[in-house]
Amino acid sequence: MILPPSLLRIRIRNKNTRFSLWLPLFLIWPLILLAMVILSSLVLICAVLLWPVGMGKSILLTAPLLFRLIYSIKGLEIVVGKSSEQVLISIR
């Protein structure tokens, strides 16, 4: 089973300052799930109404695709830097 990302780390470093920030993403997952439960009836109604047009199936498949995208960014690290400055974004 693949788990969703739980921490976001941002680190900015240059000659004068060092800044590091850890954001706990696991605290917002219950809020996102609650919003999805609330909005699921609206999505279902839109899918039924747009099924004759041909967009109903794509609306129903949007949520699983978004979850797959979010779950797959776990382990992503972005490092941008030059000789004296560096920015790191890490998702764990």
DSSP file (Angstrom, degrees, kcal/mol; ACC not computed):
  #  RESIDUE AA STRUCTURE BP1 BP2  ACC     N-H-->O    O-->H-N    N-H-->O    O-->H-N    TCO  KAPPA ALPHA  PHI   PSI    X-CA   Y-CA   Z-CA
    1    1 A M              0   0    0      0, 0.0     2,-0.5     0, 0.0     0, 0.0   0.000 360.0 360.0 360.0 133.0    0.0    0.0    0.0
    2    2 A I        -     0   0    0      0, 0.0    70,-0.1     0, 0.0    69,-0.1  -0.783 360.0-146.7 -92.3 129.8    1.3    3.4   -0.9
    3    3 A L        -     0   0    0     -2,-0.5    71,-0.1     1,-0.1     3,-0.1  -0.669  19.6-109.4 -94.9 150.5    0.9    6.1    1.7
    4    4 A P        -     0   0    0      0, 0.0    67,-0.1     0, 0.0    -1,-0.1  -0.329  48.2 -81.6 -72.1 160.8    0.3    9.8    1.0
    5    5 A P        -     0   0    0      0, 0.0     3,-0.1     0, 0.0    69,-0.0  -0.355  43.9-176.4 -62.2 141.9    3.0   12.3    1.6
    6    6 A S        +     0   0    0      1,-0.2    19,-1.5    19,-0.1    20,-1.5   0.643  58.7  38.7-116.8 -20.8    3.2   13.4    5.2
    7    7 A L  E     -A   24   0A   0     17,-0.3    85,-3.0    18,-0.2     2,-0.5  -0.989  53.4-161.8-136.6 143.5    5.8   16.1    5.5
    8    8 A L  E     -AB  23  91A   0     15,-2.3    15,-3.3    -2,-0.4     2,-0.5  -0.993  13.7-166.0-121.5 124.8    7.0   19.0    3.3
    9    9 A R  E     -AB  22  90A   0     81,-3.2    81,-2.7    -2,-0.5     2,-0.5  -0.948   5.6-175.2-116.5 128.6   10.4   20.4    4.0
   10   10 A I  E     +AB  21  89A   0     11,-2.9    11,-2.9    -2,-0.5     2,-0.4  -0.987   4.1 179.7-122.2 127.4   11.5   23.8    2.6
   11   11 A R  E     -AB  20  88A   0     77,-2.7    77,-2.9    -2,-0.5     2,-0.5  -0.991   5.6-175.1-132.2 126.8   15.1   25.0    3.2
   12   12 A I  E     +AB  19  87A   0      7,-3.2     7,-3.0    -2,-0.4     2,-0.4  -0.981  10.8 175.5-121.2 129.1   16.5   28.3    1.9
   13   13 A R  E     +AB  18  86A   0     73,-3.0    73,-3.0    -2,-0.5     2,-0.2  -0.996   9.2 148.2-139.2 132.1   20.2   29.0    2.3
   14   14 A N        -     0   0    0      3,-2.5    71,-0.2    -2,-0.4    -2,-0.0  -0.760  62.6 -72.9-141.6-167.0   22.4   31.9    1.2
   15   15 A K  S    S+     0   0    0     -2,-0.2    70,-0.1     1,-0.2     3,-0.1   0.883 126.6  27.3 -61.0 -40.4   25.5   33.6    2.6
   16   16 A N  S    S+     0   0    0      1,-0.1     2,-0.3    -3,-0.0    -1,-0.2   0.819 120.2  35.6 -95.9 -33.5   23.7   35.5    5.3
   17   17 A T        -     0   0    0      2,-0.0    -3,-2.5     0, 0.0     2,-0.4  -0.872  48.8-162.0-129.5 155.2   20.7   33.5    6.3
   18   18 A R  E     -A   13   0A   0     -2,-0.3     2,-0.4    -5,-0.2    -5,-0.2  -0.998  16.0-179.3-131.3 130.5   19.5   29.9    6.7
   19   19 A F  E     +A   12   0A   0     -7,-3.0    -7,-3.2    -2,-0.4     2,-0.4  -0.995   3.1 177.4-134.6 128.3   15.8   29.2    6.8
   20   20 A S  E     -A   11   0A   0     -2,-0.4     2,-0.4    -9,-0.2    -9,-0.2  -0.998   2.5-176.9-133.7 136.7   14.2   25.8    7.3
   21   21 A L  E     -A   10   0A   0    -11,-2.9   -11,-2.9    -2,-0.4     2,-0.5  -0.994   9.6-163.6-137.8 127.8   10.5   25.0    7.5
   22   22 A W  E     -A    9   0A   0     -2,-0.4   -13,-0.2   -13,-0.2    -2,-0.0  -0.957   9.5-167.3-110.5 122.7    8.8   21.6    8.1
   23   23 A L  E     -A    8   0A   0    -15,-3.3   -15,-2.3    -2,-0.5     2,-1.0  -0.946  17.9-136.6-112.4 122.1    5.1   21.5    7.3
   24   24 A P  E >   -A    7   0A   0      0, 0.0     3,-0.9     0, 0.0     4,-0.3  -0.656  21.0-178.5 -79.6 104.9    3.1   18.5    8.5
   25   25 A L  G >> S+     0   0    0    -19,-1.5     3,-1.4    -2,-1.0     4,-0.8   0.725  72.5  75.5 -74.3 -22.0    0.9   17.5    5.6
   26   26 A F  G 34 S+     0   0    0    -20,-1.5    -1,-0.2     1,-0.3   -19,-0.1   0.692  86.6  64.2 -66.8 -15.6   -0.8   14.7    7.5
   27   27 A L  G <4 S+     0   0    0     -3,-0.9     4,-0.4   -21,-0.2    -1,-0.3   0.754 102.5  46.9 -77.1 -23.8   -2.8   17.3    9.4
   28   28 A I  T <> S+     0   0    0     -3,-1.4     4,-2.1    -4,-0.3    -1,-0.2   0.614  90.0  83.2 -93.3 -11.6   -4.6   18.4    6.2
   29   29 A W  H  X S+     0   0    0     -4,-0.8     4,-2.4     1,-0.2     5,-0.2   0.904  89.3  51.2 -60.9 -42.8   -5.5   15.0    4.9
   30   30 A P  H  > S+     0   0    0      0, 0.0     4,-2.1     0, 0.0    -1,-0.2   0.886 110.3  50.6 -61.6 -34.9   -8.6   14.6    7.1
   31   31 A L  H  > S+     0   0    0     -4,-0.4     4,-2.2     2,-0.2    -2,-0.2   0.896 110.3  48.9 -67.5 -39.3   -9.8   18.0    5.9
   32   32 A I  H  X S+     0   0    0     -4,-2.1     4,-2.1     2,-0.2    -1,-0.2   0.908 111.5  49.2 -66.1 -41.8   -9.3   17.0    2.3
   33   33 A L  H  X S+     0   0    0     -4,-2.4     4,-2.1     2,-0.2    -2,-0.2   0.889 110.2  51.1 -65.4 -38.7  -11.2   13.7    2.8
   34   34 A L  H  X S+     0   0    0     -4,-2.1     4,-2.2     2,-0.2    -2,-0.2   0.914 110.1  49.6 -63.9 -42.7  -14.1   15.5    4.5
   35   35 A A  H  X S+     0   0    0     -4,-2.2     4,-2.5     1,-0.2    -2,-0.2   0.885 109.7  52.0 -63.5 -38.1  -14.3   18.0    1.5
   36   36 A M  H  X S+     0   0    0     -4,-2.1     4,-1.1     2,-0.2    -1,-0.2   0.889 108.6  49.9 -67.0 -38.1  -14.3   15.1   -0.9
   37   37 A V  H  X S+     0   0    0     -4,-2.1     4,-0.5     2,-0.2     3,-0.3   0.917 113.3  46.6 -65.2 -41.8  -17.1   13.4    0.9
   38   38 A I  H  < S+     0   0    0     -4,-2.2     3,-0.5     1,-0.2     4,-0.4   0.907 117.4  42.4 -66.2 -41.6  -19.2   16.6    0.9
   39   39 A L  H  X S+     0   0    0     -4,-2.5     4,-2.2     1,-0.2    -1,-0.2   0.558  91.4  86.6 -83.5  -7.8  -18.5   17.3   -2.8
   40   40 A S  H  X S+     0   0    0     -4,-1.1     4,-2.3    -3,-0.3    -1,-0.2   0.864  87.1  52.2 -64.4 -35.2  -19.0   13.7   -4.0
   41   41 A S  H  X S+     0   0    0     -4,-0.5     4,-2.2    -3,-0.5    -1,-0.2   0.903 109.9  49.2 -67.2 -38.3  -22.7   14.1   -4.4
   42   42 A L  H  > S+     0   0    0     -4,-0.4     4,-2.3     2,-0.2    -2,-0.2   0.901 111.5  49.0 -64.9 -40.9  -22.2   17.2   -6.5
   43   43 A V  H  X S+     0   0    0     -4,-2.2     4,-2.4     2,-0.2    -2,-0.2   0.897 110.5  51.2 -65.2 -40.1  -19.6   15.4   -8.7
   44   44 A L  H  X S+     0   0    0     -4,-2.3     4,-2.2     2,-0.2    -2,-0.2   0.907 110.2  48.6 -64.8 -41.5  -22.0   12.5   -9.1
   45   45 A I  H  X S+     0   0    0     -4,-2.2     4,-2.4     2,-0.2    -2,-0.2   0.921 112.0  49.1 -63.7 -44.0  -24.8   14.8  -10.2
   46   46 A C  H  X S+     0   0    0     -4,-2.3     4,-2.2     1,-0.2    -2,-0.2   0.895 110.4  51.3 -62.6 -39.4  -22.6   16.6  -12.7
   47   47 A A  H  X S+     0   0    0     -4,-2.4     4,-0.6     2,-0.2    -1,-0.2   0.903 110.8  47.6 -65.6 -40.4  -21.4   13.2  -14.1
   48   48 A V  H >< S+     0   0    0     -4,-2.2     3,-0.6     1,-0.2    -2,-0.2   0.912 114.0  47.2 -66.6 -41.6  -25.0   12.0  -14.6
   49   49 A L  H 3< S+     0   0    0     -4,-2.4     4,-0.2     1,-0.2    -2,-0.2   0.846 117.5  41.9 -69.1 -32.9  -26.0   15.3  -16.3
   50   50 A L  H 3X>S+     0   0    0     -4,-2.2     5,-1.7    -5,-0.2     4,-1.2   0.394  86.4  95.9 -96.2   3.8  -22.9   15.3  -18.6
   51   51 A W  T X<5S+     0   0    0     -3,-0.6     3,-0.6    -4,-0.6    -1,-0.2   0.910  82.2  52.7 -61.8 -42.2  -23.0   11.6  -19.4
   52   52 A P  T 345S+     0   0    0      0, 0.0    -1,-0.2     0, 0.0    -2,-0.1   0.828 107.7  52.7 -63.0 -28.3  -24.9   12.2  -22.7
   53   53 A V  T 345S-     0   0    0     -3,-0.3    -2,-0.2    -4,-0.2    -3,-0.1   0.766 118.8-112.7 -76.0 -24.8  -22.4   14.8  -23.8
   54   54 A G  T <<5S+     0   0    0     -4,-1.2     4,-0.3    -3,-0.6    -3,-0.2   0.469  94.2  97.6 107.0   4.7  -19.5   12.3  -23.2
   55   55 A M     >< +     0   0    0     -5,-1.7     4,-1.8     1,-0.1    -4,-0.2   0.491  56.5  87.6-102.3  -4.4  -17.9   14.0  -20.2
   56   56 A G  H  > S+     0   0    0     -6,-0.9     4,-2.0     1,-0.2    -5,-0.2   0.901  88.1  48.8 -63.1 -43.8  -19.4   12.0  -17.4
   57   57 A K  H  > S+     0   0    0      1,-0.2     4,-1.6     2,-0.2    -1,-0.2   0.900 110.7  50.4 -65.4 -40.6  -16.8    9.2  -17.4
   58   58 A S  H  4 S+     0   0    0     -4,-0.3     4,-0.4     1,-0.2    -1,-0.2   0.845 109.3  52.1 -67.6 -32.3  -13.9   11.7  -17.3
   59   59 A I  H >X S+     0   0    0     -4,-1.8     3,-0.8     1,-0.2     4,-0.5   0.904 109.8  49.0 -68.0 -40.8  -15.5   13.5  -14.4
   60   60 A L  H 3< S+     0   0    0     -4,-2.0     3,-0.3     1,-0.2    -2,-0.2   0.810 111.6  49.5 -68.1 -29.3  -15.9   10.3  -12.5
   61   61 A L  T 3X S+     0   0    0     -4,-1.6     4,-1.4     1,-0.2    -1,-0.2   0.471  89.3  84.3 -89.3  -1.4  -12.3    9.3  -13.1
   62   62 A T  H <> S+     0   0    0     -3,-0.8     4,-2.4    -4,-0.4     5,-0.2   0.923  85.9  52.8 -67.5 -44.8  -10.8   12.7  -12.0
   63   63 A A  H  X S+     0   0    0     -4,-0.5     4,-2.4    -3,-0.3     5,-0.2   0.928 109.5  46.8 -61.8 -48.3  -10.7   11.9   -8.3
   64   64 A P  H  > S+     0   0    0      0, 0.0     4,-2.2     0, 0.0    -1,-0.2   0.883 113.0  51.0 -61.5 -34.9   -8.7    8.6   -8.6
   65   65 A L  H  X S+     0   0    0     -4,-1.4     4,-2.1     2,-0.2    -2,-0.2   0.900 109.7  49.5 -68.1 -38.9   -6.3   10.2  -11.0
   66   66 A L  H  X S+     0   0    0     -4,-2.4     4,-2.6     2,-0.2    -1,-0.2   0.908 111.2  49.6 -65.0 -41.2   -5.7   13.1   -8.6
   67   67 A F  H  X S+     0   0    0     -4,-2.4     4,-2.7     2,-0.2     5,-0.2   0.906 109.9  50.7 -64.2 -40.2   -5.1   10.7   -5.7
   68   68 A R  H  X S+     0   0    0     -4,-2.2     4,-1.5    -5,-0.2    -1,-0.2   0.896 111.5  48.9 -63.3 -39.1   -2.6    8.8   -7.8
   69   69 A L  H  X S+     0   0    0     -4,-2.1     4,-0.7     2,-0.2    -2,-0.2   0.930 113.1  46.2 -64.5 -46.4   -0.8   12.0   -8.7
   70   70 A I  H >< S+     0   0    0     -4,-2.6     3,-0.8     1,-0.2     4,-0.2   0.906 113.1  49.3 -65.1 -42.1   -0.7   13.1   -5.0
   71   71 A Y  H >< S+     0   0    0     -4,-2.7     3,-0.9     1,-0.2    -1,-0.2   0.811 106.8  57.0 -67.6 -29.0    0.5    9.7   -3.8
   72   72 A S  H 3< S+     0   0    0     -4,-1.5    -1,-0.2     1,-0.2    -2,-0.2   0.621  91.2  69.8 -81.0 -11.3    3.2    9.6   -6.4
   73   73 A I  T X<  +     0   0    0     -3,-0.8     3,-2.0    -4,-0.7    -1,-0.2   0.535  69.4 116.4 -83.4  -2.8    4.9   12.8   -5.4
   74   74 A K  T <  S+     0   0    0     -3,-0.9    18,-0.2     1,-0.3     3,-0.1  -0.480  78.1  26.5 -64.0 129.8    6.1   11.2   -2.2
   75   75 A G  T 3  S+     0   0    0     16,-2.4     2,-0.3     1,-0.3    -1,-0.3   0.405  86.7 144.8  95.6  -0.4    9.9   11.2   -2.3
   76   76 A L    <   -     0   0    0     -3,-2.0    15,-2.6    15,-0.2     2,-0.4  -0.544  25.0-175.7 -73.4 131.2   10.2   14.2   -4.6
   77   77 A E  E     -C   90   0A   0     -2,-0.3     2,-0.5    13,-0.2    13,-0.2  -0.998   8.7-169.2-129.6 130.6   13.1   16.5   -4.0
   78   78 A I  E     -C   89   0A   0     11,-3.1    11,-2.6    -2,-0.4     2,-0.5  -0.980   6.7-178.3-119.3 120.4   13.8   19.7   -5.8
   79   79 A V  E     +C   88   0A   0     -2,-0.5     2,-0.5     9,-0.2     9,-0.2  -0.979   3.3 175.9-122.6 120.6   17.2   21.4   -5.3
   80   80 A V  E     +C   87   0A   0      7,-2.8     7,-3.1    -2,-0.5     2,-0.3  -0.990  22.6 134.4-123.0 127.0   17.9   24.7   -7.0
   81   81 A G  E     -C   86   0A   0     -2,-0.5     5,-0.2     5,-0.2     2,-0.2  -0.999  33.6-162.6-164.4 163.8   21.2   26.4   -6.3
   82   82 A K        -     0   0    0      3,-2.4     3,-0.2    -2,-0.3    -2,-0.0  -0.652  61.3 -60.5-134.5-163.8   24.3   28.1   -7.4
   83   83 A S  S    S+     0   0    0      1,-0.2     3,-0.0    -2,-0.2    -2,-0.0   0.838 130.7  15.1 -57.0 -40.9   27.6   28.7   -5.6
   84   84 A S  S    S+     0   0    0      1,-0.1     2,-0.3     0, 0.0    -1,-0.2   0.502 120.4  58.1-115.1  -4.8   26.3   30.7   -2.6
   85   85 A E        +     0   0    0    -71,-0.2    -3,-2.4    -3,-0.2     2,-0.3  -0.946  53.4 177.3-131.0 148.1   22.5   30.1   -2.6
   86   86 A Q  E     -BC  13  81A   0    -73,-3.0   -73,-3.0    -2,-0.3     2,-0.4  -0.990  12.0-167.2-151.3 140.4   20.4   27.0   -2.4
   87   87 A V  E     -BC  12  80A   0     -7,-3.1    -7,-2.8    -2,-0.3     2,-0.4  -0.999  12.0-172.2-127.1 128.6   16.7   26.2   -2.2
   88   88 A L  E     -BC  11  79A   0    -77,-2.9   -77,-2.7    -2,-0.4     2,-0.4  -0.981   8.5-177.1-124.1 130.9   15.5   22.7   -1.3
   89   89 A I  E     +BC  10  78A   0    -11,-2.6   -11,-3.1    -2,-0.4     2,-0.4  -0.989  12.0 177.8-125.5 120.4   11.9   21.4   -1.4
   90   90 A S  E     -BC   9  77A   0    -81,-2.7   -81,-3.2    -2,-0.4     2,-0.5  -0.983  14.9-161.6-128.7 132.2   11.4   17.9   -0.2
   91   91 A I  E      B    8   0A   0    -15,-2.6   -16,-2.4    -2,-0.4   -15,-0.2  -0.959 360.0 360.0-114.6 123.0    8.2   15.9    0.1
   92   92 A R              0   0    0    -85,-3.0   -84,-0.2    -2,-0.5    -1,-0.1   0.367 360.0 360.0-123.4 360.0    8.2   12.9    2.3
